[in-house]
Amino acid sequence: MSRSTPEKRAAFRALHEAGCFVLPNPWDVGSAKLLQHLGFKALASTSAGMAWSMGEPDGRVSLDEVLLHLSSLAHATDLPLNADFENAFADAPSDVANNVALAVDTGVAGLSVEDFTGRPDQGLYPFELAVARIAAAREAIHRTNSGVVLTARSEGFIRGAPDMDETVRRLKAYAAAGADCLYAPGLRDEAQIRTVVEAVAPKPVNLLSPGLPVATVEALGVRRISLGGALASAAYGAFFAAAKEIADQGVFTTLRQGAGSRPAFNAVLAGA
């Protein structure tokens, strides 16, 4: 039996209460259904994977395109979906609030708002504005009475500003502003991960997979692990390598070695 949107949202919130779960990132309906078949408990969108599937680089899709994509993923499976909502496609807190409300309407169970402006020459939003943006997102979700989980992302470690003290300062402020979950993509060192977990406790922390085993990450106190664009990158990487070998050498070795089972994929999707 398919789960309703309120049931998915309740299930997603409950996942953050104890333990550690992996949040893989499909880039289309087919990959979402395959991930559900494998037994994952929740999914997250990926801005990079979505953009590549549309023939665009990451960060160059419109708000309307993202909202349509989120709606299709949110209703494709029985699993809760967390939205990679980038910078909420806005700078001003009032515009962030408006766009977050639109994202909630797609049926997502959670969404993340980051403090990167989307413009490499400008970097992260100034501290006070970044906090105000999270507060606005929190109020927008509160008004919907949806129970959608708000994740606040501090992007310094992947945007050329890997300052641990500033990252912790921002995450603590975002927690105080109403974020349900905190996320600093790019952390790799166990000491850094532990510092972030302790700084925002008891609120849960999301970790972009650092290559550590799930058991190790769970022991550090992390509640969820997301993969970002890694699965999409792996799929596109295999496709590109096989196609390049054919184009350059006229042989099909990589294609044959990496091919999945068509009957198996058809069987999974027929029963999804």
C-alpha positions as CSV (number, residue, x, y, z in Angstrom):
1,M,0.0,0.0,0.0
2,S,1.4,3.4,-0.9
3,R,2.0,5.9,1.8
4,S,0.5,9.3,1.9
5,T,2.5,12.5,2.0
6,P,1.8,13.1,5.7
7,E,2.8,9.5,6.5
8,K,6.1,9.9,4.6
9,R,6.8,13.1,6.4
10,A,6.2,11.5,9.8
11,A,8.4,8.6,8.9
12,F,11.2,10.9,7.8
13,R,11.1,12.9,11.0
14,A,11.2,9.7,13.0
15,L,14.3,8.5,11.2
16,H,16.2,11.5,12.7
17,E,15.4,10.5,16.3
18,A,17.9,7.6,16.7
19,G,20.5,5.6,14.8
20,C,22.0,6.5,11.5
21,F,20.5,6.1,8.0
22,V,21.9,6.5,4.5
23,L,20.0,8.9,2.2
24,P,20.9,8.0,-1.4
25,N,20.3,10.5,-4.2
26,P,18.4,9.5,-7.3
27,W,18.3,11.8,-10.3
28,D,15.2,10.5,-12.0
29,V,12.1,8.4,-11.3
30,G,13.8,5.2,-12.5
31,S,16.8,5.5,-10.2
32,A,14.4,6.4,-7.3
33,K,12.4,3.2,-7.8
34,L,15.6,1.1,-8.0
35,L,16.8,2.6,-4.7
36,Q,13.5,1.8,-3.1
37,H,13.8,-1.8,-4.3
38,L,17.2,-2.0,-2.5
39,G,15.6,-1.2,0.8
40,F,16.7,2.3,1.6
41,K,14.4,4.2,4.1
42,A,14.5,7.6,2.4
43,L,15.8,9.4,-0.6
44,A,17.2,12.8,-1.5
45,S,17.3,14.7,-4.7
46,T,20.7,15.8,-6.2
47,S,21.0,19.1,-8.0
48,A,24.0,17.9,-10.0
49,G,22.3,14.6,-11.1
50,M,19.1,16.5,-12.1
51,A,21.0,19.1,-14.0
52,W,23.1,16.6,-15.9
53,S,20.0,14.6,-16.9
54,M,18.7,17.9,-18.4
55,G,21.9,18.5,-20.3
56,E,22.9,21.4,-18.0
57,P,25.8,21.9,-15.5
58,D,25.0,21.9,-11.8
59,G,23.5,25.1,-10.6
60,R,22.0,26.2,-14.0
61,V,18.4,24.9,-13.7
62,S,15.4,27.1,-12.9
63,L,13.2,27.1,-9.8
64,D,10.2,25.9,-11.9
65,E,12.2,23.0,-13.3
66,V,13.3,22.0,-9.8
67,L,9.8,22.1,-8.4
68,L,8.5,19.9,-11.2
69,H,11.4,17.5,-10.6
70,L,10.8,17.3,-6.9
71,S,7.1,16.6,-7.4
72,S,7.9,13.7,-9.8
73,L,10.4,12.2,-7.3
74,A,8.3,12.8,-4.2
75,H,5.4,10.8,-5.8
76,A,7.5,8.1,-7.5
77,T,8.0,5.9,-4.5
78,D,6.7,5.2,-1.0
79,L,9.9,6.7,0.5
80,P,10.2,10.2,2.0
81,L,12.1,12.6,-0.2
82,N,14.5,15.3,1.0
83,A,15.0,18.1,-1.5
84,D,18.4,19.5,-2.4
85,F,16.9,23.1,-2.6
86,E,20.3,24.8,-3.1
87,N,20.1,28.4,-2.0
88,A,16.3,28.3,-2.3
89,F,16.7,30.2,-5.6
90,A,16.7,33.5,-3.8
91,D,18.8,35.9,-1.8
92,A,16.3,37.9,0.3
93,P,14.7,36.1,3.3
94,S,11.2,36.9,2.1
95,D,11.9,35.3,-1.3
96,V,13.4,32.3,0.4
97,A,10.2,31.9,2.4
98,N,8.0,32.1,-0.7
99,N,10.1,29.5,-2.6
100,V,10.3,27.1,0.4
101,A,6.6,27.1,0.6
102,L,6.4,26.1,-3.1
103,A,8.9,23.3,-2.4
104,V,6.7,22.0,0.5
105,D,3.8,21.9,-1.9
106,T,5.6,19.4,-4.1
107,G,5.2,16.7,-1.4
108,V,8.8,16.5,-0.1
109,A,9.4,15.3,3.4
110,G,12.4,17.5,4.0
111,L,14.5,20.2,2.3
112,S,17.9,21.8,2.7
113,V,18.8,25.5,2.3
114,E,22.5,26.4,1.9
115,D,24.4,29.5,2.6
116,F,26.3,29.6,-0.7
117,T,25.1,32.4,-2.9
118,G,25.5,30.4,-6.0
119,R,28.0,32.9,-7.3
120,P,31.6,31.8,-6.9
121,D,32.9,35.4,-6.9
122,Q,30.6,36.2,-3.8
123,G,31.0,33.0,-1.8
124,L,28.8,32.5,1.2
125,Y,26.1,34.9,2.3
126,P,27.2,37.2,5.1
127,F,26.5,35.7,8.5
128,E,23.5,37.7,9.6
129,L,21.8,37.4,6.2
130,A,22.5,33.6,6.2
131,V,20.9,33.2,9.6
132,A,17.9,35.3,8.6
133,R,17.4,33.1,5.5
134,I,17.2,30.0,7.7
135,A,14.8,31.7,10.0
136,A,12.6,32.7,7.1
137,A,12.6,29.1,5.8
138,R,11.6,27.8,9.2
139,E,8.7,30.2,9.5
140,A,7.5,29.3,6.0
141,I,7.5,25.6,6.9
142,H,5.8,26.4,10.2
143,R,3.0,28.2,8.3
144,T,2.3,25.1,6.2
145,N,1.9,22.9,9.3
146,S,3.5,20.1,7.2
147,G,6.2,18.8,9.5
148,V,8.7,19.0,6.7
149,V,12.3,18.7,8.1
150,L,14.5,21.7,7.5
151,T,18.2,21.1,7.0
152,A,20.6,24.1,7.1
153,R,23.8,23.7,5.1
154,S,27.0,25.6,5.6
155,E,29.0,25.3,2.4
156,G,32.5,26.6,3.4
157,F,34.3,23.4,3.1
158,I,33.3,22.8,-0.5
159,R,33.3,26.5,-1.6
160,G,36.9,27.4,-0.9
161,A,36.4,28.6,2.7
162,P,37.2,25.5,4.9
163,D,37.1,27.4,8.3
164,M,36.1,25.1,11.1
165,D,35.4,27.8,13.6
166,E,33.2,29.7,11.2
167,T,31.4,26.6,10.1
168,V,30.5,25.7,13.7
169,R,29.5,29.3,14.4
170,R,27.1,29.2,11.4
171,L,25.7,25.8,12.2
172,K,24.9,26.7,15.8
173,A,23.2,29.9,14.6
174,Y,21.2,28.0,12.1
175,A,20.1,25.5,14.8
176,A,19.0,28.4,17.0
177,A,17.1,29.9,14.0
178,G,15.0,26.8,13.7
179,A,16.9,24.3,11.5
180,D,15.9,20.7,12.4
181,C,19.1,19.1,11.0
182,L,22.6,20.6,10.3
183,Y,24.9,19.8,7.4
184,A,28.4,20.9,6.5
185,P,29.3,19.0,3.3
186,G,33.0,18.4,2.8
187,L,34.0,17.3,6.3
188,R,36.3,14.3,6.1
189,D,38.2,14.2,9.4
190,E,36.7,12.3,12.3
191,A,37.6,15.0,14.8
192,Q,35.8,17.6,12.6
193,I,32.7,15.4,12.4
194,R,32.7,14.9,16.1
195,T,33.1,18.6,16.8
196,V,30.1,19.5,14.6
197,V,27.9,16.8,16.2
198,E,28.8,18.0,19.7
199,A,28.3,21.7,18.8
200,V,24.7,21.4,17.6
201,A,23.6,18.5,19.9
202,P,20.9,17.3,20.4
203,K,19.9,18.3,16.8
204,P,20.8,15.7,14.2
205,V,23.7,16.1,11.7
206,N,23.8,15.1,8.1
207,L,27.2,14.0,6.6
208,L,28.2,13.9,3.0
209,S,29.7,10.5,2.7
210,P,33.4,10.7,3.6
211,G,34.1,7.1,2.6
212,L,33.9,5.9,6.2
213,P,31.8,2.9,7.0
214,V,28.3,3.6,8.2
215,A,29.1,2.0,11.6
216,T,32.0,4.4,12.1
217,V,29.9,7.4,11.2
218,E,27.1,6.3,13.5
219,A,29.6,5.9,16.3
220,L,30.6,9.6,15.8
221,G,27.0,10.6,16.4
222,V,25.9,11.3,12.9
223,R,22.2,10.7,12.2
224,R,22.2,10.5,8.4
225,I,24.6,10.1,5.5
226,S,23.8,11.5,2.0
227,L,25.7,10.8,-1.2
228,G,25.1,14.0,-3.1
229,G,25.8,13.5,-6.8
230,A,28.0,10.5,-6.3
231,L,25.6,7.9,-7.7
232,A,24.7,10.0,-10.7
233,S,28.4,10.6,-11.2
234,A,29.1,6.9,-11.1
235,A,26.4,6.2,-13.6
236,Y,27.4,9.0,-16.0
237,G,31.1,8.0,-15.5
238,A,30.4,4.4,-16.6
239,F,28.3,5.6,-19.5
240,F,31.0,8.0,-20.6
241,A,33.9,5.5,-20.3
242,A,32.0,2.9,-22.3
243,A,31.0,5.3,-25.0
244,K,34.4,6.9,-25.3
245,E,36.1,3.5,-25.7
246,I,33.7,2.8,-28.6
247,A,34.3,6.2,-30.2
248,D,38.0,6.1,-29.8
249,Q,38.9,2.4,-30.3
250,G,35.9,0.8,-31.9
251,V,35.7,-1.9,-29.2
252,F,33.0,-2.7,-26.6
253,T,35.0,-4.2,-23.7
254,T,34.0,-1.6,-21.1
255,L,30.4,-1.7,-22.2
256,R,30.1,-5.5,-21.8
257,Q,31.9,-5.4,-18.5
258,G,29.8,-2.7,-16.9
259,A,26.4,-3.6,-18.4
260,G,23.6,-4.4,-15.9
261,S,20.8,-6.9,-16.5
262,R,17.9,-5.6,-18.6
263,P,15.6,-8.3,-17.4
264,A,16.4,-7.6,-13.8
265,F,15.8,-3.8,-14.2
266,N,12.6,-4.5,-16.0
267,A,11.4,-6.9,-13.3
268,V,12.1,-4.3,-10.5
269,L,10.4,-1.5,-12.3
270,A,7.4,-3.6,-13.3
271,G,6.8,-4.3,-9.7
272,A,7.7,-0.9,-8.3
